[in-house]
Amino acid sequence: MTTDARLASLHRLHQQVEQELADALAHKSTDDSDIKKLKLRKLAIKQQMEKLRLPD
């Protein structure tokens, strides 16, 4: 997989997790630990994208 393709894939995944997070925040019954997991997952994806954009 090329770097551009990987970035595009990660971007789609980031958007998906962002939507899941928005949905979770909209429901009062969502557990705080679930929200934390989604936020951490979103951050990890963002960090992967940054690492690909700015290689060592």
Backbone as a ProteinNet text record, in pm:
[ID]
protein_1_A
[PRIMARY]
MTTDARLASLHRLHQQVEQELADALAHKSTDDSDIKKLKLRKLAIKQQMEKLRLPD
[TERTIARY]
85.2	0	90.2	60	139.4	108.6	195.7	176.1	46.7	20.3	-103.1	-226.9	-222.1	-335.5	-354.5	-245.5	-253.2	-309.6	-265.1	-318.3	-467.7	-510.1	-652.5	-732.6	-678.9	-745.6	-757.2	-649.2	-650.5	-745.8	-752.2	-842.8	-988.3	-1021.9	-1158.6	-1188.5	-1092.8	-1110	-1126.2	-1048.1	-1056.4	-1195.8	-1249	-1383.1	-1488.9	-1470.1	-1564.2	-1564.8	-1447.6	-1437.8	-1493.6	-1470.2	-1524	-1677.3	-1737	-1882.7	-1931.8	-1861.2	-1897.1	-1891.4	-1790.7	-1776	-1891	-1925.9	-2037.5	-2167.4	-2187.9	-2307.8	-2308.3	-2192.9	-2183	-2209.6	-2157.8	-2178.6	-2324	-2393.6	-2533.9	-2625.4	-2579.8	-2659.9	-2612.3	-2699.4	-2664.6	-2624.7	-2672.9	-2647.7	-2509.2	-2434.5	-2302.2	-2207.3	-2138.6	-2043.4	-1921.4	-1873	-1756.5	-1633.5	-1620	-1503.6	-1510.6	-1630.7	-1645.4	-1605.9	-1644.8	-1608.9	-1457.5	-1397.5	-1251.8	-1180.6	-1229.9	-1169.5	-1177.3	-1292	-1307.3	-1212.5	-1200.1	-1109.6	-964.9	-926.3	-789.6	-764.2	-864.8	-852.3	-837.6	-918.2	-911.7	-773.2	-721.8	-589.4	-480.6	-490.6	-390.6	-389.6	-506.9	-515.8	-453.5	-483.3	-427.3	-275	-222.1	-77.1	-14.8	-83.1	-33.5	-28.4	-131.8	-135.2	-20.6	2.3	111	246.6	263.2	389.8	415.4	310.7	326.6	354.9	294.3	314.6	453.7	506.7	636.4	732.5	781.2	872.2	1002.6	1068.7	1195.3	1291.1
-117.2	0	124.1	216.2	338.5	428.1	523.8	617.5	695.6	741.1	816.4	731.3	605.9	516.4	489.8	471.5	448.5	571.1	690.6	813.8	826.9	794.5	802.1	703.8	585	484	529.8	584.2	633.8	752.1	837.1	951.9	904.9	805.1	750.2	689.1	616.5	555.5	662.8	770	880.9	943	962.8	1019.2	926.1	796.2	697.7	701.1	703.9	707.8	839.8	948.2	1078.5	1074.5	1006.9	994.5	906.4	797.9	711	788.7	872.9	954.1	1053.6	1117.8	1212.8	1142.4	1023.4	946.1	908	867.1	827.6	946.2	1062.2	1181.4	1227.4	1196.4	1236.1	1151.5	1032.9	944.2	954.9	998.5	1018.2	887.6	775.4	647.3	589.6	653.6	602.3	613.4	505.2	498.3	586.5	654.7	742.5	666.5	541.8	463.9	435.7	418.7	399.1	525.4	639.6	767.1	785.9	752	764.2	674.8	552.2	459.8	515.3	572.8	630.9	749	832.8	948	902.6	800.6	749	684.8	614.4	552.2	659.7	764.8	875.6	941.3	962.1	1022.2	932.8	803.6	710.9	713.5	721.3	728.5	858.3	967.8	1098	1094.5	1031.8	1022.4	939.1	833.1	751.8	833.7	915.4	1000.1	1101	1161.6	1259.1	1193.4	1073.2	1001.6	974.1	942.7	918.8	1048.4	1156.7	1285.5	1341.7	1315.7	1370.4	1257.1	1186.8	1075.2	1125.5	1035.4	1069.9	1119.7
0	0	0	-88.2	-94.8	24.5	47.2	158	140.5	17.8	-7.1	18	-23.1	-1.4	147.7	217.6	362.7	433.1	392.7	451.1	424.9	304	269.7	354.3	372.5	454.3	599.6	652.3	790	805.3	703.2	708.3	714.5	633.6	636.9	773.4	827.6	958.9	1066.5	1057.2	1151.9	1147.8	1027	1012.6	1071.6	1050.8	1103.7	1256.6	1316.5	1462.6	1515.2	1442.1	1481.3	1484.1	1385.4	1382.4	1497.2	1523.4	1635.8	1766.6	1781.1	1901.5	1913.3	1803.8	1805	1842.9	1789	1822.6	1970.3	2019.9	2160.5	2252.6	2216.2	2298.7	2295.5	2187.9	2174.8	2263.1	2299.6	2383.9	2528.4	2612.6	2754.3	2823.1	2770.2	2835.9	2804.7	2716.3	2680.5	2799.1	2825.4	2936.3	2907	3008.5	2993	2944.4	2985.7	2942.1	2792	2738.6	2594.3	2518.4	2570.9	2508.5	2512.8	2625.3	2638.2	2537	2519.5	2423.5	2281.7	2247	2113.7	2093.5	2195.1	2185.4	2170.1	2245	2235	2098.9	2047.2	1915.3	1807.4	1819.2	1723.9	1728.4	1848	1864.2	1804.8	1827.2	1773.9	1621.2	1561.4	1415.4	1366	1435.2	1397	1405.9	1509.6	1525.3	1413.8	1372.6	1261.6	1133.2	1110.9	991.7	994.9	1110.3	1123.3	1099.5	1148.9	1131.2	982.8	908.8	765.5	689.6	735.2	668.4	694.9	813.9	854.1	889.7	789.7	820.7	881.5	953.1	1020.5	923.6
[MASK]
++++++++++++++++++++++++++++++++++++++++++++++++++++++++

